[in-house]
Amino acid sequence: MDLNLKRPIAFFDLETTGLNISHDRIVEMSVLKINQNGEEEQRVWLLNPEMPISAEAASVHGYTNEMVADKPTFREKAKEIAQFIGNADLAGYNILKFDLPVLVEEFLRVDYDFDLKDRGFIDVMNIFMKMEPRTLKGAYRFFCHAELDGAHGAMADTKASYEVLRAMLDRYKGVDYEDARGKRSQGPVNDMKQLAEFSAHHKNADLSGQIIFDDEGKEVFMFGKHKGERVEEVFRKEPAFYDWMMKSDFPRYTKKIVTAIRLRMGGKNVKR
């Protein structure tokens, strides 16, 4: 269905140095603008973010610090980007929680008046989530083609989870999975070890996802100022960070994991 446009609409997507809205910067920005007559215009800007790209972000979008070192900064391209977007409404996938706030921060950082007033903001992900809610009830409707009676009752929910998993295995049999970088691998199969690995967002070192394993099997922080850094490297350059964690409100199991890492490093006088 063609869009009923009263003004242009600009679909945009960002690749960034990390996931901190106020701190991280844009590495790549792509904009597809659809005009009222259906004409499409597309622009892509590769930018020098003027700060290091986190290892986690680089593993997703593939850009390294060296690849963008000689590229223009956002300050140098802000006017060009704003003029290309013009008065268009803004749209994209998950833009309200991340891409739009990051873009606005970049404009504010360089004192460019990018006017948001009277624009529409259309988040395709939110429409998807509302129409196909990522709840057990929504999953039961989607995969089992029925309404879940007694939702949020423990027995009904556990039985529904079992039925949804069985239906998923039927639906995705032989279907490959493609990650954010376009790498294809086998989708979910009827093997519990494979399903456990496939259903995890990351390979967690602890249970809460505060620390994960990187591709080399090393523990990496997933929070705070050291997000994306290896735990051992942080403890070597900032030993007090371990003490801060042990005194802070982290889950006990997370503290158990970091204590084990400190002991592995030869830490002395470590309280368990």
Secondary structure, 3 states (H helix, E strand, C coil): CCCCCCCCEEEEEEEECCCCCCCCCEEEEEEEEECCCCCEEEEEEECCCCCCCCHHHHHHHCCCHHHHCCCCCHHHHHHHHHHHHCCCEEEECCHHHHHHHHHHHHHHHCCCCCCCCCCCEEEHHHHHHHHCCCCHHHHHHHHHCCCCCCCCCHHHHHHHHHHHHHHHHHHCCCCEEECCCCCEEECCCCCHHHHHHHCCCCCECCCCCCEEECCCCCEEECCHHHCCCEHHHHHHHCCHHHHHHHHCCCCHHHHHHHHHHHHHCCCCCCCC
